[in-house]
């Protein structure tokens, strides 16, 4: 993530990256595209209790205040409904209160970035419950991963059947749909590669920011792909 010299290089910009889309939360701080701090909080979806203290610790160690930040990158989904709301709320608050530029990064793209350089076709699956997954596919071209299937709601067997092989499969959906995702030419990545990381949110967000791909903090919403289960049940009970 080395910065580029010049007026528009972003050299010296102070950046916060937030990842709360999964059970394992994390944040990263960078200056001019170079990581300077990373913190994880692993208390099993307790992001609401962990995120702000982790931010205070990380920024305090560097002598930063919230108003010192220039940009914030946030993992925007799909993923945990509660986790996404927490991360995006914090990012939107910083953007509106402190004038920070905001970049929303797709969580499936963040997980795909964990794939080793030798993986040509990469698939990411997250548990969507009710026998379904949130999935996305990528192909490595000239050394970088290119999206070939945007994040979508699908059936696990259909997802692997329609994927190019050989394919490396990542994501916590493997824990819930392992049998349905088995297929010839499909390799399951190590579990340590299943989880999104703030370092990758920072790397992807930095590249997006260099291209001017910022989000409006007022209109930004999590990428859910469907309404939460509780809302679906409420709608059914009330004939909606």
Secondary structure, DSSP 8 states (H G I E B T S, - for coil): -----STTS-TT-EEEEEE-SSSSEEEEEEETTEEEEEEEE-SSS-HHHHHHHHHHHHHHHHT--GGG--EEEEE-BSS-HHHHHHHHHHHHHHHHHH--EEEEE-HHHHHHTTS-TT-SEEEEEEEEETTEEEEEEEEEETTEEEEEEEEEEEEHHHHHHTS-SSEEEESTHHHHHTTTT--TTEEE--GGGSS--HHHHHHHHHHHHHTT----TTT---B-SS--HHHHHHHHHTT-
